[in-house]
Amino acid sequence: MSKWDDKAKRLLKSELIKRGISNSELVFLLNEIGIEETKASIDSKISRGSFSATFLLQCLTVIGCYKIEFENYENQIFIAAEPNQPYNKL
């Protein structure tokens, strides 16, 4: 896994965790906007970290993540954070 794949994977997983959304719930949310995915396909994509930018944007949109700020820390690790606002759980 490349360091970029790992960063993409960690970004998506962290946003899902912040909102308390499981991969099963993500399947449901994506299906609601016409994106046909299965839990197995999402598990695989997130595990690999090698998904398309389109998939990342679709996921972030359906979970309600509209702004991400990146901060560069030592060893080129990126941490994503949104402004301090309460999350609307689904």
Backbone bond lengths (Angstrom), bond angles and torsions (degrees), N, CA, C in turn:
res aa  C-N    CA-C-N  psi(-1)  N-CA   C-N-CA  omega(-1)  CA-C   N-CA-C  phi
1 M - - - 1.456 - - 1.526 107.30 -
2 S 1.328 116.11 130.92 1.459 119.24 178.23 1.523 110.25 -75.04
3 K 1.325 115.93 162.68 1.467 118.55 179.20 1.524 110.56 -64.31
4 W 1.339 117.87 -29.21 1.467 120.96 179.04 1.525 111.01 -72.27
5 D 1.329 116.57 -39.94 1.468 119.80 175.54 1.529 109.93 -61.00
6 D 1.328 115.58 -42.31 1.462 120.35 -179.95 1.530 110.85 -63.43
7 K 1.319 117.31 -40.18 1.465 120.81 179.24 1.528 111.13 -65.82
8 A 1.340 116.50 -41.61 1.471 120.12 178.67 1.521 110.39 -63.78
9 K 1.311 115.88 -44.11 1.468 121.52 178.79 1.528 110.77 -60.48
10 R 1.324 117.26 -47.64 1.461 121.27 -179.03 1.523 111.65 -65.12
11 L 1.321 116.85 -37.41 1.464 120.52 178.00 1.526 110.65 -61.03
12 L 1.337 116.71 -52.40 1.464 120.04 -178.05 1.527 111.02 -63.90
13 K 1.328 116.99 -45.37 1.463 119.41 -179.97 1.526 111.60 -60.98
14 S 1.324 116.89 -40.66 1.470 118.90 -178.38 1.524 111.36 -66.17
15 E 1.324 117.42 -37.68 1.465 120.23 178.86 1.524 111.15 -68.97
16 L 1.323 117.46 -36.18 1.466 120.54 176.28 1.526 110.31 -66.19
17 I 1.320 116.48 -44.08 1.467 120.86 -179.02 1.520 111.02 -64.43
18 K 1.331 117.49 -42.69 1.470 120.84 179.45 1.516 111.64 -54.88
19 R 1.321 115.81 -35.29 1.462 120.82 -175.74 1.526 112.71 -97.49
20 G 1.317 116.92 -1.10 1.460 120.70 179.54 1.514 112.55 67.68
21 I 1.332 116.90 34.39 1.467 121.30 -177.66 1.524 109.28 -105.53
22 S 1.318 115.73 125.30 1.465 121.29 179.32 1.531 109.38 -85.72
23 N 1.321 115.30 168.06 1.466 119.55 176.55 1.527 110.96 -63.26
24 S 1.326 117.23 -33.99 1.476 120.40 177.44 1.522 110.74 -63.90
25 E 1.330 116.12 -41.77 1.462 119.92 177.91 1.530 110.96 -67.83
26 L 1.332 116.29 -34.53 1.463 120.28 177.46 1.526 110.76 -63.03
27 V 1.330 116.86 -39.32 1.469 120.99 176.40 1.523 109.64 -56.97
28 F 1.329 116.22 -48.10 1.458 121.42 -178.99 1.529 110.72 -60.73
29 L 1.331 117.26 -46.19 1.464 121.24 -178.62 1.531 111.80 -64.01
30 L 1.326 116.66 -40.80 1.467 119.87 178.14 1.529 110.80 -67.01
31 N 1.321 116.42 -41.83 1.464 119.97 179.08 1.526 111.52 -61.05
32 E 1.340 116.27 -33.33 1.465 119.99 179.32 1.525 113.14 -64.06
33 I 1.332 117.63 -25.81 1.470 119.74 178.09 1.534 111.66 -102.86
34 G 1.335 115.64 14.26 1.459 120.39 174.45 1.513 115.61 88.77
35 I 1.322 117.85 12.65 1.465 121.63 177.67 1.523 107.47 -97.12
36 E 1.317 116.00 111.15 1.459 121.54 -176.00 1.527 110.26 -84.62
37 E 1.301 116.15 107.06 1.468 123.06 177.16 1.515 107.97 -134.51
38 T 1.314 115.24 157.23 1.455 121.12 172.90 1.527 107.85 -113.46
39 K 1.317 116.52 163.89 1.454 119.58 177.72 1.520 110.03 -60.73
40 A 1.328 116.65 -40.77 1.471 120.46 -179.85 1.527 111.38 -62.17
41 S 1.338 117.23 -40.86 1.464 119.31 -179.19 1.522 110.94 -68.86
42 I 1.325 116.91 -38.22 1.468 120.04 178.43 1.527 110.51 -69.48
43 D 1.327 117.24 -43.32 1.464 120.38 176.65 1.526 110.42 -55.56
44 S 1.317 115.92 -44.44 1.464 121.40 -178.55 1.524 111.80 -66.13
45 K 1.332 117.07 -46.65 1.468 120.74 -179.59 1.522 111.22 -60.88
46 I 1.323 116.24 -46.66 1.457 119.75 -177.88 1.532 110.47 -68.43
47 S 1.305 117.49 -39.12 1.458 121.24 178.68 1.531 111.51 -61.30
48 R 1.338 116.14 -43.43 1.469 121.19 178.64 1.519 111.73 -72.22
49 G 1.330 115.60 -36.12 1.460 120.16 -175.77 1.510 113.25 78.14
50 S 1.321 117.22 -0.59 1.468 120.40 -176.95 1.526 110.51 -103.75
51 F 1.330 114.88 66.79 1.456 120.55 178.04 1.522 108.26 -110.14
52 S 1.321 115.24 165.10 1.465 119.81 -176.89 1.529 111.23 -76.25
53 A 1.312 114.43 160.31 1.467 119.99 174.29 1.519 109.39 -61.50
54 T 1.315 116.99 -34.65 1.463 121.15 178.21 1.523 110.60 -60.09
55 F 1.327 116.86 -46.76 1.464 121.06 178.81 1.522 110.58 -61.36
56 L 1.326 117.02 -44.25 1.461 120.78 178.78 1.521 110.71 -59.27
57 L 1.333 117.78 -46.77 1.470 121.27 179.78 1.524 111.86 -64.10
58 Q 1.330 117.24 -39.45 1.462 120.82 177.42 1.527 110.27 -60.77
59 C 1.325 116.00 -46.44 1.463 120.55 -179.16 1.522 111.25 -63.79
60 L 1.322 116.48 -48.31 1.466 119.61 -178.82 1.525 111.23 -61.61
61 T 1.318 116.62 -37.36 1.466 120.77 179.94 1.524 111.44 -65.52
62 V 1.343 117.09 -48.76 1.467 118.91 -176.12 1.526 112.93 -69.39
63 I 1.328 117.57 -22.36 1.469 118.30 178.11 1.528 111.29 -92.06
64 G 1.320 116.99 -1.53 1.459 120.53 175.12 1.514 114.83 87.00
65 C 1.309 117.40 23.65 1.464 121.65 178.65 1.530 107.72 -98.87
66 Y 1.319 115.83 108.50 1.455 120.15 -175.11 1.522 113.28 -112.93
67 K 1.320 117.53 -8.49 1.457 120.05 179.54 1.515 109.23 -145.07
68 I 1.319 115.58 132.82 1.459 121.04 177.77 1.519 107.59 -132.63
69 E 1.315 115.82 133.16 1.456 121.50 174.99 1.523 107.74 -110.76
70 F 1.319 116.51 134.06 1.456 120.76 179.19 1.520 109.38 -106.07
71 E 1.304 115.37 134.25 1.448 121.25 174.94 1.517 107.47 -118.94
72 N 1.305 116.29 132.46 1.452 121.04 -178.52 1.526 109.93 -92.70
73 Y 1.315 116.15 120.91 1.448 122.01 178.49 1.519 109.53 -112.68
74 E 1.309 115.44 177.66 1.462 119.41 -179.30 1.517 110.98 -54.18
75 N 1.309 115.58 151.61 1.466 124.04 -179.19 1.523 112.97 63.96
76 Q 1.327 116.91 23.23 1.456 121.71 175.41 1.522 113.17 58.86
77 I 1.303 117.80 32.13 1.461 121.41 176.64 1.521 107.42 -89.33
78 F 1.316 116.50 130.26 1.447 120.70 179.69 1.520 109.74 -99.72
79 I 1.296 115.45 135.12 1.453 122.06 176.06 1.516 106.91 -114.00
80 A 1.299 117.38 130.10 1.461 120.97 179.75 1.514 108.84 -100.06
81 A 1.308 114.53 140.32 1.461 118.82 178.56 1.510 109.48 -150.14
82 E 1.299 115.97 145.30 1.452 121.91 174.48 1.512 108.00 -107.48
83 P 1.317 117.24 163.77 1.461 119.71 176.27 1.529 110.62 -57.80
84 N 1.315 116.14 152.70 1.462 120.61 -179.01 1.520 110.71 -70.52
85 Q 1.308 116.03 93.28 1.454 122.94 176.76 1.522 107.30 -136.48
86 P 1.308 116.78 146.95 1.470 117.24 177.84 1.525 110.47 -66.43
87 Y 1.312 116.32 142.83 1.454 121.69 178.96 1.523 109.27 -87.35
88 N 1.303 115.07 142.47 1.462 120.94 173.64 1.504 107.45 -90.96
89 K 1.305 116.74 108.93 1.466 119.99 178.48 1.505 108.95 -78.37
90 L 1.307 115.10 144.48 1.466 120.60 -178.93 1.493 112.34 -78.38
